[in-house]
Amino acid sequence: MTAGKTTQVLYKLFVFFLISAGCALAQVTIPDTPAGHTLQAWLDAFNSGDRAKVEAYVTSTDPSNSVDGMLSFRSQTGGFDLLSIESSDPLHIRFRVKEKGGTTTALGNLIVKSGQPPTVATFGLRALPPGAVVENVKIDAAMRKKVVDGIETNLNEYYVEPTVAQQMVDAMKLHAAKGDYDNISDGDELAMRLTKDLQDVSHDKHLRIDFTPFKTPERTGPTPEDEARFHQQMEHANCAFQKVEILPGNIGYIKFDGFMDAGFCGPTVNAAMAFIAHTDAVIFDIRQNGGGQPAMVTLIASYLFDQPKHLIDIYNRKEDSTTQNWTLSYLPGPRLSKQPVFVLTSKRTFSGAEEFAFDLKNQKRATIIGETTGGGAHPVSGHTVADYFNIGVPFAKSLDPVTKTNWEGTGVEPDVKVPAADALTTAQKLAPEKIQAGKSDKK
């Protein structure tokens, strides 16, 4: 499943789906505004790579952000150089950056709430295609109407729950009729307001409206050059695998922050599993994992079973079809079907990462430890609603094959509920008991 809901999720989408473009570096003066001060604070903390500085920034300026997520993104990009300020208002700044560890440039968007210090309302980075020209797009009444009409069309055609789709449309059109959008002339602000209004009705964190102040040609799929860049970025990010190690007590530990392309990243998965194949217990840390490709969820889960298991069903509303996801019969490496398994979760665990926890919990294959997850069980597809505006529409839903339930809006409840920061130590304390119980069962 595609994840996109928070600053952390926007960071991961940027890392794994960006397109490279070169750009010359230059000294840039950041405006003396609340938004400018916040941008400077983010650059200073992010580029430092220092946990204490990042923690201070998150605590004071962006409490919805993740320290681990920022540090992970920093290690993958090498930090950012500021190339230009594209537009600036007191509470809103649009800027361009280039990653220090590569040639990729991105357009940044930052909106803050006034205060001392100002705090982040929304923050996003979007990779710029080669040759893209950022336009100064002003939103007028005609454009606002096109956006609202385009959203209505796409929700009614694709959204997984037709009744909820109509409820969202009705609420949005009521806001429009009351003039709630009339004074919004900035695309980012309109996208943020529309997203909020739609989510207030659906409570669907996968649903969002995006504004892109440049046009890209319509394509049926990625070019070979795009694929090559994508693979290069996945290699650079080690397919989102952050750590694989053997903890005291012969406990295998794997921390990974995304479910990347299974075809390309399969060897990375196999190497990680082979490294911990002879441990007595396994811990999967998905506390910072915002989801990704369903096929990768299936691949990793397959290593934990020695017999075929029906993991999940995906119902597509428009096609009125259901796809069954089963564990794989063939794997290139050893299975870890006997060891007790622990999965660490947080409120940031989302989408495909939630499915991983949900599947293993329902199959009674793992003990889930940590916090209730984010609550996103709807796969998403992207569509254009008007010039410069796109919508991510949840078009399907995941369902347990037996109970026909999922985690949409509720999250996956852990078996052992503890703060996310305490999940790893809790798993390490519980593992010896599980290991011993397994040995006793064999006698």
Buried (B, 14 or more C-beta within 10 A) or exposed (E): BBBBBBBBBBBBBBBBBBBBBEBEEEEEEBBEBBBBBBBBBBBEBBBBBBEEBBBBBBEBBBEBBBBBBBBBBBBBBBBBBBBBBBBBBBBBBBBBBBBEBBEBBBBBBBBBEEEEEBBBBBBBBBBBBEEBEBBEBEBEEEBBEBBBBBBBBBBEBBBBBEEBBBBBBEBBBEBBEEEEBEEBBBBBBBBBBBBEBBBEBBEBBBBBBBBBBBEEEEEEEEEEEBEEBBEEBBEBBBBBBBEBEEBEEBBBBBBBBBBBBBEBBBEBBBEBBBBBBEBBBBBBBBBBBBBBBBBBBBBBBBBBBEEEBBBBBBBBBEEEEEEEBBBBEEBEBEBBEEBBBBBBBBBBBBBBBBBBBBBBBBBEBBBBBBBBBBBBBBBBBEBBBBBBBBBBBBBBBBBBBEEEEBBBBEBBBBBBBBEBEBBBEBBBEBBBEBBEEBEEEEE
